[in-house]
Each structure stands twice: as C-alpha cells, then as structure tokens.
Amino acid sequence: MGYIRDNIIEINNRIDDAATNRGISSKDITLIAVSKYFPAQACIEAVEAGAKYLGENRVQELTSKYETLGKDEVFWNFIGQLQKNKVKYIIDKVWLIQSLDSFELAEMINKQAKKHGIIVDVLVEVNIGQELQKGGIMPSSLNEFSLSLQSFENIRVKGLMAIPPVAHGDSAREYFKRMKELYEEQKAKNLYQTPLSILSMGMSSDYVEAIEEGSNMVRIGTAIFGRRA
C-alpha cells in the first residue's frame, strides 16, 4: 500500500498551497485520515506516513483498530452518527467526537465521561444545508443548543463540524463561507465553557476550497486510502 504515503504527501502539498492562498501556515490545518472500512494495516501505513489523526464512523471499527494501534501515536476521531448506547465503548479512546448533534447524546457523553473521570472534547455538528435526511443542529437552533450544553461539566466543545450538501465550484464555497461566518459568530458570543478553536469541514473532493474559506480541519478518506469496496 505504498500509494498511501504518496497520497498523503500530495495532499499535504495541496494543503500547503491552500493555506498559502488563505495567508496562513499549513501547520494550522489538521488532517484527519478517514480510515473507515479499511484494515488496520492501512491505518498503520497512514500513521507511519505522518497522518497521526485517524477518523472512524463506526464504533466497532474504532474499538477494533484501537486494540491494534492504541492511542500513544494516534489521535482517534469519531466522525459518524453516534448512538447513545454505544458511547460507553469509545468514551475513553477518542481524542475528539466530531458529531455531537443532540442534547440527549450530549447528556450520555457527559454521563460516561464523568464515570471515567475525564473531560471529552467534542464538535457540534451543524446541518448547514438544512437537509432533512442528515443529522446535525440547524443553524437557527445553534444558539439555543449551545446554551443547553453549559451544564455539562465533562464535555468541552472545541468547535463546529459540517458535512455540506454535495456541490461543486462556487456552490460548495457558499456552504463553507456560511459555516465560517457561523463559527465566528459563535466564537464572539462566548456561549461555550472554553473558546472555540476548530472548524472541521472539507473532504476528499473539496478540502482545498474548504481551507481557503476558513476550515482548519479536513477529513479525507478516499484521496488517501482509495475507493472503498
């Protein structure tokens, strides 16, 4: 799987260019290698190539790969829809949960984190395209949702995440611009326990545009590991 290293090098070069276009350092951009459906060996190769942040969207896959790779050199991200009854399996394994999308889920994360005596970092998922078939907090409900999280002592909101509708060119940029504006608004309102620092948006097909429009974390799977069977 030598192509994984080559792909990561190419992606990092494109991240460098996108960061330069935006006038920031590429060191300010975090690359999440989305390894879902790929074997642990592919994850190992990605880590050896410098991709220290891995993303999974299924609890069983994350826990299985965790057993192989551990967390000494890997920062595990859960990026999929998280069911409340499965929070307990990953609560002490993840560096970041990127898909907080309901009060009930926040309540369970807080409960399990308290049991382990830890504070869990999360991103609030925003349904920026207001698509009924997708999860995420609607933009108009974000302030109310943010306020509802203030009582949870074992959750630390680090920022926002979004999966915009499939779009191309300027249409894609419009969603990223709107997310950036929303992110800055939330930062200014100080609705969370700590200042926001992460805006996670952009995937294999649009991460360059996402970075240019304000993202500082991109989640890339296909462009690293190839197409899934």
N, C-alpha and C positions, 0 to 999 in steps of 0.2 A: 504493500500500500504506500509506496514511496510518493505517490501522487498527492497524498495528504499534506506532506511537508511542502511540496511545490505549490499547492493551492493556498496554503497559509501564507507563504512568502508573497505570492501575488496579491492576496487580499490585504496584507499589511502594507504593501506598496500603494495600493489604491486608497487605503485609509490615510496614509501619509499625504497623498495628493489632495484628498477631500478635506483633510484638516488644514492643509496649507491654503486651499481656496477659501476656507472659512476664517483663516487668520489665527488658528490655534495650533497647539502641538498635538501630534498624534498620540503622545503619552497620556493625553486627557481622554482618549477614547478606549473603552474596554470592549474587547472582542469576546463574545460568548460563542463557543463552538457547540452547535446544537447536534448532539450525538444520538438522538433518539433513533431507534430501530437498527443501529449499527453495533457491532460486537465490542466487547471491552478492549480487544486488541487495537481497534481503530481509535478508541479513546486514548490508549497508551501512546500511540504514534502521534496523535494530535498534541498531547501534553509534552512529549519529547521534542516536538517542533515549536514549542513555545506557547501553545494555547492552554493556559492554566485554568481558564474558566470554562466549565462544561455545562450545557443545558439539557435537561431531560423534561419530558412532559408526561411521563407515566411513572407512578410511584414504584411499581415493581421493577422497572428497568433501572431506576436510580438506585434503589437499595441493592440490586444485584451487582451493578458496576461499582458501587461504593465498597462492597466486600472485596473486590479485586484491586481497586485503585486507592481506597481510603480517602483521607482528606488532608494529608500532610502537604501534598503538592497540587491538590485540586480544589478549586472553589466551586462547589456544586450549586447550580441554579435550577429551581423548579419553575418551568415556564408554561405548563399546561393547566387545564382546568383541574383544580384540586378539590376532591371530595372531602367533606368534613371527617368522615370515618377513617380516612387514610392519613390524616395529618400526623398522627402519632408515629407513623413509620419513618417519617423523614425529618421530623422537627429538630433532631439533634445532628442531622447530617448535612443540612443545606447551609450555604453561605447567604443565599438570598431566595426568597419566594417572590416571583415576579407577577403573580396572577391573583392578588387579593381583589375579589370582586363582590363581596357581600359582607354584611355585618355579622351574619351567622358564622361565616368562615373565619373572620377576624376573632370572634369570640372563642372558637375552637383552637385557633393558633395560640392565642393568649393563654388559654387553659393548659394546653400541652407544654408550652414554653415555661409556664410557672412550675409545672411538675418537675421539669428538668433544671430549674433554677437558671434559665438563660433568657436573654433578650433576642428575639428573632427579627432580622431585617426583612422588610417586605417592600414591594412596589404596589401601588394601587393601579389596577388595570382600568384603562379608560376606553369606553366604546366610542371612539372618536368619529366613526362613520355612522353611529346610531343604527346599527344593523340588528334587527330583532333576533336573528339566529346566532348572534355572538354574545359571549359574556362580556363583563366589564361594566363599570359605572358610567351612566350617561353624563355628558359634560354638565348639563344643567343641575345634576344631583350631586356633583363632586363636593361642593362646599358643605352640604348637609352631611354627606358621608364622612368627610374629613373630621368634622366636629364630633361625630359619633365614635370615632376611634380614640379620642383623647383620654378615655377612662382606662384603656388597656395599657398596663404598666410593662408588660412583657413583649410588646410589639413596638418596633421602631420603623416608622415609614421613612424610607430613603428617597423616594421619588415616584415617578409615574411610568407606566408602560402602556404601549398601544400596538395593536395589530390593525392597521388601516385596511379599508377595502382594497381589493385588487385594482390597481390603477397604474397608469403609465405617464411618463413625462410630467408636464405641469400639474396634471390632476393629482399625481402622487405627492408632489411637493405641497400642494394645498393642505393636505391632511397633516403633513409634518409641520408646516407652519402653524396650523391651528393648535397642534399639540404643544409646540414650543411656547406659544402665547399662553396657553392654559397652564403650563408648567411655571412660567414666570409669574403669572397671577397668583398661583398657589404659594410660591415662594414668598411673594410680597405680603401675603395675608398672614403668614406665620400660624397656620392652623394646626401644625403638627408639633410634636414634642421636640424635634430637632430640625434644623434647616434641611431642606431638600437638596440633594446633590446628584441624582441620577434621572436621566430621561432616556428610557430604553425604547428605541424604535429603529426599524430598518432591518431587513433580512437579505437573503442572497440576491434578490433581483433589484433591490432599491437602497442598499445600505449607503451608497455614495451620496445619493440625494438626501437621505435622512441625516447624515453627518453634516452636509452643507447647510441643512435647515435647522440644525440645533441638537441633534442626538449626540449623547456621549457614551452610549452603549448600544452595540449592534448584535443581533442574534443570527448567526449564519450557520446553516446546515448543509444544504445541497452544494454550495460553492466550495465547501471544504471536503465533505465526505462523498459527494456524488449523489446520484438519484437513488432513492430507496426502492427496493424491490416491491 
